[in-house]
Structures are given as C-alpha cells and as structure tokens.
C-alpha cells in the first residue's frame, strides 16, 4: 500500500508551492506577452521546466563528480 510521505521528508521538487509558483509565473508571462494558453497548458509547461531543471542539475552533478575523480591534465 502507498503510505503518505510526511511533509518533512518530501523533496523540494515535489513541493506544490514550487510548482504553483512556476505555473503562476508562466501564466503571468504569457498574459504579458498576449499569448492565450489553453486550460492546463501553464501547468504542463511548468512541470516540463521543473523536470528539465532537475535533469540538467543531475547531469551537471554527474559531470562534476566524474571530473573530480579524473586525473588533472
């Protein structure tokens, strides 16, 4: 069974506050640019951007750890 994760043990990336702030920022930017987004589009864009940032961060960490263990040339 799935047991709920206590709030203190949740990762920041799972935070609804973080995702909500991203959705609001995207919707505000689209409104300012005069772009009309379909229902739910801002949420999908925000989720994609959060996933992209996390993925790029993990790639950066992996590259940094690999370079740290390689001999200095």
C-alpha positions as CSV (number, residue, x, y, z in Angstrom):
1,X,0.0,0.0,0.0
2,X,1.1,3.6,-0.6
3,X,1.6,5.4,2.6
4,X,1.7,9.2,2.5
5,X,5.1,10.8,2.8
6,X,5.5,13.1,5.8
7,X,5.8,16.7,4.8
8,X,9.3,17.0,6.3
9,X,10.6,14.1,4.2
10,X,9.3,15.4,0.8
11,X,11.8,16.6,-1.7
12,X,11.6,20.3,-2.6
13,X,10.9,19.3,-6.2
14,X,7.6,17.6,-5.1
15,X,6.5,20.8,-3.4
16,X,3.2,22.1,-4.7
17,X,4.2,25.6,-3.7
18,X,7.2,25.4,-6.1
19,X,5.2,24.1,-8.9
20,X,2.3,26.6,-8.3
21,X,4.8,29.4,-8.3
22,X,6.1,28.2,-11.7
23,X,2.6,27.9,-13.1
24,X,1.8,31.5,-11.9
25,X,5.0,32.8,-13.4
26,X,4.3,31.1,-16.8
27,X,0.7,32.3,-16.9
28,X,1.7,35.9,-16.0
29,X,4.5,35.9,-18.6
30,X,2.1,34.5,-21.3
31,X,-0.5,37.1,-20.3
32,X,2.0,39.9,-20.5
33,X,3.1,38.7,-24.0
34,X,-0.5,38.5,-25.1
35,X,-0.4,34.7,-25.5
36,X,-3.6,32.8,-24.6
37,X,-2.8,29.4,-23.2
38,X,-5.3,26.6,-23.3
39,X,-6.5,25.2,-20.0
40,X,-3.8,23.3,-18.2
41,X,-1.1,24.4,-20.6
42,X,0.7,26.5,-17.9
43,X,0.8,23.5,-15.6
44,X,2.2,21.2,-18.2
45,X,4.9,23.8,-19.2
46,X,5.8,24.3,-15.5
47,X,6.1,20.6,-14.9
48,X,8.3,20.2,-18.0
49,X,10.5,23.1,-16.9
50,X,10.9,21.7,-13.4
51,X,11.8,18.3,-14.9
52,X,14.3,19.9,-17.3
53,X,16.0,21.8,-14.5
54,X,16.2,18.7,-12.3
55,X,17.6,16.6,-15.2
56,X,20.2,19.3,-16.1
57,X,21.2,19.6,-12.5
58,X,21.7,15.8,-12.2
59,X,23.8,15.8,-15.4
60,X,25.9,18.7,-14.0
61,X,26.5,16.8,-10.8
62,X,27.4,13.6,-12.7
63,X,29.9,15.5,-14.9
64,X,31.4,17.3,-11.8
65,X,31.9,14.1,-9.9
66,X,33.5,12.4,-12.9
67,X,35.9,15.3,-13.5
68,X,36.7,15.4,-9.8
69,X,37.9,11.8,-9.9
70,X,39.8,12.1,-13.2
71,X,43.5,13.0,-13.2
72,X,44.2,16.6,-13.7
73,X,45.8,17.2,-17.1
